[in-house]
């Protein structure tokens, strides 16, 4: 059990083996539901789509912590505790995560450029 520096409440607890399967299934289903909701409401209700996307990220974080590190977030302020716990567990992998995020950003912008070129090309044929 790890405690939050500013609080006496635990940041997380070990995930008991008897709870692990149900914890994982719950968070797998929760993040998938949140993601579906975010996609479904993207155009008509973008604010709710963002909120659902945030919850998908939160449930994915808790899934990762339970599945890989065998811990669960407990007590009040679970959202900030989940992010603190994630930061603690990826500390040694931070450089790799940053490198992967940079690669993802480059890939994203390459796709955007391809889409723009594709749209410009199809607009020329329409005229």
N, C-alpha and C positions, 0 to 999 in steps of 0.2 A: 504494500500500500504506500503510495507516494502522496505527500501532502503539498498543498499549494503554499508557497512562501508567505503569502499575505493572509492566509486563512488557516484556521485549525481543522477545517474540513478536508477529507482526503480528495486528492485530484483524481485518483482512480483506485480501483481495487483489482486484485487478481480475479480472473473470471473462473469460477468453479467449473470443473469438468462436467458436472451434471447440468449446468446451464449453457455450456458452450454451443451445443448444436442449435438450441432454440434461439439463442442470442444471434447467432450467425444467420439463421433463416429469417428471423424477424427483420434484421437490418438489410439483408439482401432484398427482401420484398419491399421494405419501406423505401429504399433509395430508388428502386425500379418504379414504384408507384409515383413517387415525387417527380421523377424524371418524365414519366408519361404525362403527368398533370402539367408540368412546365411546358412540354412540347405542345400539348393540346391547346393551352390557353395563350400561347405566345402572341398571336395576332390580336385576339379580342380583348384579352386582359393581361397586358404585358407586366404590370406590377405584380400580379399574382403568379405569373410565370417565373419572375425573378425570385420571389419568395419560395416557390416550390423547388426551383433550382438550388437555392441555398440549402434547403432541407435535404435535398438529394446529396449535396456535398457533405453535410453534417452526418447523415446516416452512413455514407461511404467511409467517412473518417472513423466512425465508431465500429463499423464492420472491419476495417483494416486493423484497428487497435485490438479488437477481440480475436480476430482470426490469426493474425501474425504475432501479436505480442501478448495474447492471452490476458488482456485487461479489459475492464469495463469502467465507464465513466459513471460516477455516483454523485448524489447530493444536488445542491442548488447550483445554478449557473453552469449547466452541462455544456452549453455551447462554447463558452470561453474555456472551460476545462478541457473539452475535447481538442481545441486548437493548441492549448498549452501542452497537453500530453503528446499530440502529434509532433509538435516542435521538439519536444524532448527525445522522442524515439527516432526521429530522422536526423538528429544533430550530426551524427557521423556520416550521413548520406546527403547532407545539404548541398555539397558541391555537385554531386551527381544529379540531384533533383533540379538544380539551377541549370545545369547543362542540358538536361532533357527538356526543360521549359523553353530554353532558347531555341532548341531544335524544333519544338512544336510551334513556336512563334514564327520561325522562318517558313516552316511548311504551310502554316495558315496563310501567311502573306503570299506565298507562291500560288496557292489555290485561288486567292482573291485576284491576283494578277492574271491567271489563266481565265478566270470567269470574265474579267473585264475585256481581255483580248477576244474571247469568244463572243461576247455581246457586241463588241465593235464590229467584228467580222460579220455577224448575222445582220446587223443594221445596214451594212453596205449592200448586202444582197437584197434587202427589202426595198431600197430606193429605186 
